[in-house]
């Protein structure tokens, strides 16, 4: 599975309780950049680069797959340089709660 294919699964994997009241834009800079907008308990994915992202994640495709499926620890990815973050780090810390990893395989 490519990073873009995984990102396109995010709307079906959204955890409505965890994102209730959350309005944000997440930019994923992988081999095929895409951005995810979370608004009113829903999620949309768009290819390309967002005009203004609340959080930008830059990482290799394989590392994104590992991060979103729980096989790669986010803190370890940051410490080893596999993941570069820019913006609201609070969003990054909560990212695992926003999506059901079992629906991303």
Buried (B, 14 or more C-beta within 10 A) or exposed (E): EBBBEBBBBBBEBBBEEBBEEBEBBBBBBBEBBBBBBBEEBEBEBEEEEBEEBBBBBBBBBBBBBBBBBEEBBBEEBBEEEBBEBEBBEEBBEEBBEBBEEEEBE
